[in-house]
């Protein structure tokens, strides 16, 4: 419900009906939690401070290439390290 700030009575009823019907516990366990991994090795989040101009340039590049900010940064680092 992105963008919605109120839950309708119909949505509450739908959730209640779903809960009363029961959930497939095995399916819920298979779904996992959190973001999917990027490979076999664990990853680490690293904070980087950027100026407004750097962020604008990053966003422009990411938009042109249809990438997320993170993927644009990973590609830039791969190119730099190559």
Order of alpha helices (4+ residues) and beta strands (2+ residues): alpha-alpha-alpha-alpha
